[in-house]
């Protein structure tokens, strides 16, 4: 079982894009989760997290081919001085962000 979430938090926001799969969790699925989370955010929420969302995408894409194993939690910020406003990646079970299959680029 592969389980985790990408979550926007802080300043009254708590929105997430979870996954729970019995199959592999690929990088393109992680990017889709970030995109889906971004779509949930209002414009004011998005303005405070634009760079953090891109940092999440970069982290997913730069993950080794074998992915990352649970337990992994990493937070990303637009402004390090205000760490309450952030986007988190959590891998709670299994492995996430393995290389995309050859037939799915």
N, C-alpha and C positions, 0 to 999 in steps of 0.2 A: 504494500500500500504506500502510495506517495501522497503526502498531505502537506499543505502549507497555505500561505496567503501573502498578498501584497496589499498593504494598508496605508491609507493616508490618515494622519492623526494630528491633533492639536488645534487650538483656536476654535474649539467647538465642533471640529470635524472628526468623524470616525466612520470612514467608509473603507470597505475592503473587497478584494477579489480573491476568494478562496478557491482551492482545488483539493479534490480527494479522488485519486485515481488508482485503479488496480493495474494500470499499464504504465509504461515509461512516461516521464514528464520531460518534454523536449524544450530546447531554447525558444523555438517559435511559439510555443504555448505560453512561456513566461512573458515574452514580448506582448502577446495578445492580452495577457492578464494586466500588464501595465497600461496598455491602450484602453482596455475596458474600465479600469480604475479611473483613468484620466477622463473618460467620457461621463463618469458619475459626478465629477467635481463641478461646482458652479464656477463662474469666471473668477470671483474673488478668491475662492479656494485654490484654483489653478494657478493664479498669479503668484501665490505664496509657495508653490511647489513645482514650478516648471523645471528648474534645474535638478531638483531631487528626482523627478520622474525620469529625466534623461540619464542621471547617474545610475538609476536602477536598470534601465535598458543597457547601458554600457557594462554594468556588472554581470548581467545575464549573458550578454554576448561574449564577454571575456572569460567566462567560466571554463575550466578545462573540459576536454571532450567527454570525460567520464562524469561530469556534473559535480554538484555539491551534496554532501550527505547531511542528514538531520543529526543533530540539532544545529541549525544555523540561523542567526538573526543578525541583521545589519540594518542600520538606520541611515538615511540620507537627508540632507538639509540644504535649503537654499541659503540660509544664513546661520552659521555656527553659533552666533550670539543668541539665537532664539531656537534652541534645540527641541522645544515642545512642538513646533510646527515641522512635520517630517513625513517621509514615506519610508515604510519598513518592508523588508523582504524577510519572510520567515519560512524556513523549511522545517516542518515539525516531525515528519516521518518519511523514511525512504530516501530517494535521491531525486534531485530536480536539476533541470537545465542541462541535460546531456545534449550532445550534438544532434542536430536534426538528421533524420534518416536521409539517405542519399536521394531518394525519389521525392523529397519534400524540401525544396530550397526556398 
